Amino acid sequence: MNKKDIRTSTDPDLAGSYAAMERAARAAQDLAIKLAWPVSRWLFCAPYFE
């Protein structure tokens, strides 16, 4: 297994791939939070309005 850290690679394709994966992960987390917020608000507030 290669233990080279691609973040510090001199190959711009490797370093760029890592940066792209980080951006995709951050975007997925942001989307999950945006989608979960209305559901969690409904779950926790709905019993008080019945």
N, CA, C and O atoms as CSV, one atom per row, in Angstrom:
chain,resi,resn,atom,element,x,y,z
A,1,MET,N,N,0.837,-1.176,0.000
A,1,MET,CA,C,0.000,0.000,0.000
A,1,MET,C,C,0.885,1.243,0.000
A,1,MET,O,O,1.892,1.309,0.706
A,2,ASN,N,N,0.491,2.217,-0.800
A,2,ASN,CA,C,1.255,3.450,-0.897
A,2,ASN,C,C,0.868,4.377,0.257
A,2,ASN,O,O,-0.306,4.705,0.428
A,3,LYS,N,N,1.852,4.793,1.042
A,3,LYS,CA,C,1.581,5.652,2.195
A,3,LYS,C,C,1.836,7.126,1.892
A,3,LYS,O,O,1.885,7.948,2.807
A,4,LYS,N,N,1.997,7.461,0.622
A,4,LYS,CA,C,2.266,8.837,0.239
A,4,LYS,C,C,1.006,9.688,0.468
A,4,LYS,O,O,-0.102,9.270,0.134
A,5,ASP,N,N,1.187,10.855,1.028
A,5,ASP,CA,C,0.083,11.769,1.281
A,5,ASP,C,C,-0.200,12.558,0.009
A,5,ASP,O,O,0.624,13.368,-0.414
A,6,ILE,N,N,-1.359,12.328,-0.604
A,6,ILE,CA,C,-1.645,12.980,-1.882
A,6,ILE,C,C,-1.893,14.481,-1.725
A,6,ILE,O,O,-1.820,15.220,-2.707
A,7,ARG,N,N,-2.184,14.937,-0.518
A,7,ARG,CA,C,-2.408,16.374,-0.314
A,7,ARG,C,C,-1.155,17.184,-0.589
A,7,ARG,O,O,-1.241,18.336,-1.015
A,8,THR,N,N,0.001,16.597,-0.352
A,8,THR,CA,C,1.265,17.306,-0.548
A,8,THR,C,C,1.988,16.847,-1.812
A,8,THR,O,O,3.175,17.121,-1.985
A,9,SER,N,N,1.285,16.160,-2.681
A,9,SER,CA,C,1.885,15.652,-3.908
A,9,SER,C,C,2.295,16.794,-4.837
A,9,SER,O,O,1.634,17.830,-4.901
A,10,THR,N,N,3.383,16.586,-5.544
A,10,THR,CA,C,3.801,17.570,-6.544
A,10,THR,C,C,2.973,17.426,-7.817
A,10,THR,O,O,2.987,18.312,-8.671
A,11,ASP,N,N,2.260,16.324,-7.944
A,11,ASP,CA,C,1.379,16.105,-9.093
A,11,ASP,C,C,0.079,16.874,-8.857
A,11,ASP,O,O,-0.676,16.530,-7.948
A,12,PRO,N,N,-0.195,17.898,-9.649
A,12,PRO,CA,C,-1.385,18.712,-9.404
A,12,PRO,C,C,-2.694,17.925,-9.546
A,12,PRO,O,O,-3.700,18.285,-8.934
A,13,ASP,N,N,-2.684,16.865,-10.342
A,13,ASP,CA,C,-3.894,16.051,-10.483
A,13,ASP,C,C,-4.237,15.347,-9.178
A,13,ASP,O,O,-5.405,15.276,-8.797
A,14,LEU,N,N,-3.219,14.823,-8.490
A,14,LEU,CA,C,-3.476,14.142,-7.221
A,14,LEU,C,C,-3.924,15.123,-6.145
A,14,LEU,O,O,-4.902,14.878,-5.438
A,15,ALA,N,N,-3.208,16.224,-6.027
A,15,ALA,CA,C,-3.556,17.217,-5.022
A,15,ALA,C,C,-4.941,17.794,-5.317
A,15,ALA,O,O,-5.719,18.030,-4.393
A,16,GLY,N,N,-5.253,18.019,-6.578
A,16,GLY,CA,C,-6.564,18.527,-6.969
A,16,GLY,C,C,-7.663,17.526,-6.698
A,16,GLY,O,O,-8.777,17.908,-6.342
A,17,SER,N,N,-7.361,16.239,-6.863
A,17,SER,CA,C,-8.357,15.201,-6.586
A,17,SER,C,C,-8.723,15.195,-5.110
A,17,SER,O,O,-9.892,15.043,-4.756
A,18,TYR,N,N,-7.739,15.356,-4.262
A,18,TYR,CA,C,-8.005,15.381,-2.824
A,18,TYR,C,C,-8.855,16.598,-2.475
A,18,TYR,O,O,-9.802,16.494,-1.696
A,19,ALA,N,N,-8.520,17.738,-3.043
A,19,ALA,CA,C,-9.284,18.959,-2.784
A,19,ALA,C,C,-10.720,18.799,-3.273
A,19,ALA,O,O,-11.652,19.257,-2.613
A,20,ALA,N,N,-10.904,18.159,-4.411
A,20,ALA,CA,C,-12.248,17.936,-4.948
A,20,ALA,C,C,-13.040,16.996,-4.037
A,20,ALA,O,O,-14.237,17.194,-3.830
A,21,MET,N,N,-12.377,15.977,-3.495
A,21,MET,CA,C,-13.062,15.066,-2.570
A,21,MET,C,C,-13.471,15.789,-1.296
A,21,MET,O,O,-14.549,15.540,-0.755
A,22,GLU,N,N,-12.616,16.681,-0.816
A,22,GLU,CA,C,-12.969,17.459,0.384
A,22,GLU,C,C,-14.162,18.365,0.118
A,22,GLU,O,O,-15.055,18.478,0.959
A,23,ARG,N,N,-14.185,19.016,-1.053
A,23,ARG,CA,C,-15.317,19.889,-1.388
A,23,ARG,C,C,-16.601,19.079,-1.516
A,23,ARG,O,O,-17.659,19.521,-1.067
A,24,ALA,N,N,-16.519,17.905,-2.118
A,24,ALA,CA,C,-17.707,17.059,-2.271
A,24,ALA,C,C,-18.221,16.591,-0.915
A,24,ALA,O,O,-19.431,16.554,-0.691
A,25,ALA,N,N,-17.328,16.241,-0.023
A,25,ALA,CA,C,-17.735,15.807,1.318
A,25,ALA,C,C,-18.399,16.946,2.071
A,25,ALA,O,O,-19.416,16.743,2.735
A,26,ARG,N,N,-17.835,18.138,1.976
A,26,ARG,CA,C,-18.408,19.309,2.648
A,26,ARG,C,C,-19.784,19.636,2.074
A,26,ARG,O,O,-20.701,19.978,2.821
A,27,ALA,N,N,-19.933,19.534,0.756
A,27,ALA,CA,C,-21.217,19.801,0.117
A,27,ALA,C,C,-22.260,18.765,0.543
A,27,ALA,O,O,-23.422,19.108,0.761
A,28,ALA,N,N,-21.850,17.507,0.662
A,28,ALA,CA,C,-22.778,16.462,1.105
A,28,ALA,C,C,-23.232,16.700,2.544
A,28,ALA,O,O,-24.400,16.489,2.871
A,29,GLN,N,N,-22.320,17.133,3.393
A,29,GLN,CA,C,-22.693,17.441,4.780
A,29,GLN,C,C,-23.660,18.614,4.841
A,29,GLN,O,O,-24.638,18.577,5.587
A,30,ASP,N,N,-23.390,19.652,4.059
A,30,ASP,CA,C,-24.276,20.818,4.033
A,30,ASP,C,C,-25.669,20.436,3.548
A,30,ASP,O,O,-26.672,20.885,4.103
A,31,LEU,N,N,-25.727,19.608,2.514
A,31,LEU,CA,C,-27.016,19.172,1.990
A,31,LEU,C,C,-27.775,18.340,3.016
A,31,LEU,O,O,-28.983,18.511,3.179
A,32,ALA,N,N,-27.086,17.450,3.700
A,32,ALA,CA,C,-27.731,16.624,4.720
A,32,ALA,C,C,-28.317,17.490,5.832
A,32,ALA,O,O,-29.408,17.214,6.329
A,33,ILE,N,N,-27.599,18.525,6.215
A,33,ILE,CA,C,-28.099,19.424,7.264
A,33,ILE,C,C,-29.328,20.176,6.757
A,33,ILE,O,O,-30.313,20.309,7.482
A,34,LYS,N,N,-29.277,20.666,5.524
A,34,LYS,CA,C,-30.414,21.400,4.968
A,34,LYS,C,C,-31.645,20.515,4.851
A,34,LYS,O,O,-32.762,20.971,5.098
A,35,LEU,N,N,-31.455,19.261,4.480
A,35,LEU,CA,C,-32.593,18.357,4.327
A,35,LEU,C,C,-33.124,17.879,5.670
A,35,LEU,O,O,-34.323,17.635,5.809
A,36,ALA,N,N,-32.260,17.744,6.649
A,36,ALA,CA,C,-32.670,17.224,7.952
A,36,ALA,C,C,-33.338,18.285,8.806
A,36,ALA,O,O,-34.145,17.945,9.671
A,37,TRP,N,N,-33.032,19.557,8.595
A,37,TRP,CA,C,-33.565,20.612,9.460
A,37,TRP,C,C,-35.096,20.645,9.480
A,37,TRP,O,O,-35.668,20.660,10.570
A,38,PRO,N,N,-35.794,20.656,8.335
A,38,PRO,CA,C,-37.263,20.695,8.415
A,38,PRO,C,C,-37.854,19.455,9.077
A,38,PRO,O,O,-38.850,19.548,9.795
A,39,VAL,N,N,-37.254,18.314,8.841
A,39,VAL,CA,C,-37.760,17.075,9.433
A,39,VAL,C,C,-37.573,17.097,10.943
A,39,VAL,O,O,-38.491,16.753,11.687
A,40,SER,N,N,-36.401,17.495,11.398
A,40,SER,CA,C,-36.153,17.505,12.839
A,40,SER,C,C,-37.029,18.551,13.518
A,40,SER,O,O,-37.499,18.330,14.634
A,41,ARG,N,N,-37.256,19.691,12.858
A,41,ARG,CA,C,-38.117,20.721,13.435
A,41,ARG,C,C,-39.543,20.187,13.582
A,41,ARG,O,O,-40.194,20.427,14.599
A,42,TRP,N,N,-40.026,19.466,12.574
A,42,TRP,CA,C,-41.366,18.894,12.638
A,42,TRP,C,C,-41.451,17.832,13.732
A,42,TRP,O,O,-42.427,17.790,14.480
A,43,LEU,N,N,-40.444,16.983,13.828
A,43,LEU,CA,C,-40.462,15.901,14.825
A,43,LEU,C,C,-40.486,16.432,16.244
A,43,LEU,O,O,-41.178,15.881,17.100
A,44,PHE,N,N,-39.739,17.498,16.505
A,44,PHE,CA,C,-39.648,17.988,17.866
A,44,PHE,C,C,-40.726,19.006,18.220
A,44,PHE,O,O,-41.035,19.184,19.398
A,45,CYS,N,N,-41.307,19.680,17.225
A,45,CYS,CA,C,-42.302,20.710,17.507
A,45,CYS,C,C,-43.737,20.221,17.330
A,45,CYS,O,O,-44.651,20.761,17.953
A,46,ALA,N,N,-43.945,19.222,16.503
A,46,ALA,CA,C,-45.306,18.769,16.196
A,46,ALA,C,C,-46.106,18.373,17.444
A,46,ALA,O,O,-47.281,18.731,17.522
A,47,PRO,N,N,-45.548,17.669,18.407
A,47,PRO,CA,C,-46.354,17.274,19.577
A,47,PRO,C,C,-46.917,18.455,20.345
A,47,PRO,O,O,-47.947,18.315,21.004
A,48,TYR,N,N,-46.281,19.603,20.282
A,48,TYR,CA,C,-46.734,20.768,21.039
A,48,TYR,C,C,-47.894,21.488,20.379
A,48,TYR,O,O,-48.561,22.304,21.015
A,49,PHE,N,N,-48.145,21.189,19.089
A,49,PHE,CA,C,-49.192,21.882,18.362
A,49,PHE,C,C,-50.437,21.036,18.173
A,49,PHE,O,O,-51.353,21.454,17.464
A,50,GLU,N,N,-50.499,19.890,18.767
A,50,GLU,CA,C,-51.687,19.027,18.614
A,50,GLU,C,C,-52.710,19.306,19.665
A,50,GLU,O,O,-53.765,18.672,19.684
